[in-house]
Structures are given as C-alpha cells and as structure tokens.
Amino acid sequence: MSADGCLFCRMVAGQIPVVKIFEDDAVLAFLDIGPVSDGHTLVIPKRHFEKLHECPAGFLGQVCSRLGKIACAVAGAMNSDGYNLLCNNGRAAGQLIGHVHFHIVPRNAGDGVFDRWPSYKYDAGKAEQIADKIRRNL
C-alpha cells in the first residue's frame, strides 16, 4: 500500500482523529481502538514504511529511541507489572495496516493476555540448519 491510501498516514496528517498519547517529529503514539488491555498503545513512525526491515537504520533508531519512554509512561499509568512490545510484519504475522507500527500492551500477572506461547523443540540438527540459512541471508 502506498502512503496515499494508508490509514496511519492519514492519522499522522490529522485527517483521522486519534486519542493521542505522544507526538514529535518522528512518531505518533495513540490508544489502540481495539485494545487487548487498558492502555494498549500504538506507536507509528510518521514516515511511511510497510515493514520494519524497510525502515532506514537511522530513522528506525529515532523511532526506537522513543519506544522506551512511551512504554514506561503507559506501564506506569496503567500500574502494570510489565508490558509486551510487538511489531507484526506481514499479514501472516497479524499486520492489518500496511504501515510499520509497534504495540505497547500493558500486562499484569494472571491477566490472560497471551497466556500461551506456542513453543516447541527442534529435532536434532534442525536448529543448526535453520541458523545456517539465516546467516546466509544476512
């Protein structure tokens, strides 16, 4: 999707109202309209990139340098025990809007949010094969 038709770009431009948490020259942070916990906040870069790996390193550094401050404020305001920081990339990973964004999800012990991580064990030798494939792509 191009920046012209992007829902988040329209939010950055002020064409779609949001419940704003923070804004500066690099990011806009606002409450998610479909939260999984109270205080669930989205942090979006003001420049349009669809996926994390498409962001120039310097710009991504600017965006990430704001995440800690915003996450701390969200967690503190919600009196949460912790928080998840999520960035879905691609539809298969749950990305619904084609503009890179980060979810800050305040968490408390026993809240039932993401209560099961679908982990498994690699068969013998498979981890090293996968690691080799990944290293060749770096």
Secondary structure, DSSP 4 states (H G I P E B T S, - for coil): --GGG-HHHHHHTTSS---EEEE-SSEEEEE-SS-SSTT-EEEEESS--SSGGGS-HHHHHHHHHHHHHHHHHHHHHTT-SEEEEE---SGGGT--SSS--EEEEEE-TT--TT-------PPTTHHHHHHHHHHHT-
